[in-house]
Amino acid sequence: MELSLSLDGNLATPLHRQIDNQIRDRILNGQLEPGQRIPASRTLAQSLQVSRATVTLSYDQLISEGYLETRPGAGTFVAAQLPETLLQVEASVPQATTNNFPLHLSSYGQRIAQASPWQTQPAAQYNFRYGHPSLELFPHRLWKKLINQEMAASNHWMDYITDPLGYEPLRVAIAQYLTRSRAVTCHPDQIAITHGTQQALQLVTQLFVNSGEAIALENPGYLGAQRIFRSRDALLQPIPVDSDGIIIEALAQLQSKPKLVYVTPSHQFPTGALLSLPRRLQLLDWAQQNNCLIIEDDYDGEYRYSSRPIPALQGLKANAPVLYIGTFAKVMFPGLHLGYVVVPTSLVQTFAQARWLSDRHCSLLDQAVLTRFITEGHLERHLRRMRLCYDQRRQTLVNALRTYLGTTVEILGDSAGLHLVARLHIDLSDDEIIHRAAQEGIYISSLQIHNLHPCQGDFILGYTEIDETQIETGIQRWAYAIQGK
Ligand SMILES: Cc1ncc(COP(=O)(O)O)c(C=O)c1O
């Protein structure tokens, strides 16, 4: 048989590689079929005007890969069973299958099956989505360079990590960073690396809360945390917040004492209140007196625009009953999916067990690259830059809201974080306000989903993924749509 291949002596790819690549491609796309005979090496060499050794090299390669086989005295053939067939269970297009066998879910499984699915936020021309940092402004090139350097340096990142709490140098870097920037008191041995806040909350709840036990939490508060607490069948005790954060008197009036109290002191989610210093001290005293562990979720505390940051609750008093949780989702990018917990020393071993049982550990390569990002000063440089950028966007948003919505809007929680709350005094339902925004190409979300009680009129506006011109126009159009101005 004839096999016409095209070879180019000017390419960097050697001739024998060009031959075996082309034959392999033809086998894979079905032009050469299993069992089909291919030309003898001498014949192909003559027709391609290359040495026989070149063709033999290619054939040997394809034989070793399992694409060709020789039959003594008969010649060389496309293998009857291709290697691809052996690698696949079935060479068919994957299709959704339906099963009709009964699933006997655990009570945990049943609880989470009842939860409503997570909503994806649609793309919009004027995108006031919250909780996402600006991805364009992240130093992508530098990150890629660090990945490449780390991969080239050794293969250490390919193995399991022996310590489920995480990559030792990263834990050192985080402990130093938290000490200098958040006034957290900790030793690297107390740092556990997690897949973000979500996993941290999941582990903590698993370790501390039995079915029916109480957890006090800010209301409104973070839906992601509420869902975890519910999934463990905890009794949720919503505590109101005001402009100084969680109201401690309401906490003190609880009938059944909670096992945990979950708070976001640096920037209450979603109202944006900063937990005042007197309240921080009150909360610590109350927790100590009531044997309650405080879960401090410091998800975006790095972004403060006016006053100096108040030290984290965790570092405010010696031996404070606080478990501090942080995430890199907001200061880096969410897809990195890394966070950390500062674990009280007496809990370190148990936490390590739970961490291993959950999913062993986080990707070592990601942890190693992140370590360099922190220790070489890039994280704090990036943060300084982002703080300035977000501050300008925040001010533009505040001014636009005041200009176009005047006295019909109250602005809450705008001194820190990555979003603010616009409280509207307008006689329209939240759904209608969101619908009218969507018709103008604007994405805005109601605060309702984070409130355990019915509420109306509060909207969360993120300002990190939208530039100043779009902020101005977006708010002008929104105001017009809901006020008819
Ligand atoms: C209060 C709060 N904590 C934590 C997170 C993020 O957690 P993760 O690290 O799981 O992405 C968010 C996300 O918006 C949040 O609002």
The ligand as a Gaussian input file, in Angstrom:
#p B3LYP/6-31G(d) Opt

LIG

0 1
 C      -18.260000      36.351000      55.307000
 C      -17.514000      35.578000      54.277000
 N      -16.576000      34.700000      54.669000
 C      -15.879000      33.981000      53.765000
 C      -16.082000      34.140000      52.405000
 C      -15.249000      33.413000      51.388000
 O      -14.897000      32.216000      51.707000
 P      -14.072000      31.190000      50.794000
 O      -12.666000      31.252000      51.262000
 O      -14.733000      29.897000      51.101000
 O      -14.216000      31.596000      49.363000
 C      -17.057000      34.999000      51.970000
 C      -17.318000      35.119000      50.525000
 O      -17.977000      35.970000      50.021000
 C      -17.778000      35.749000      52.919000
 O      -18.692000      36.625000      52.521000

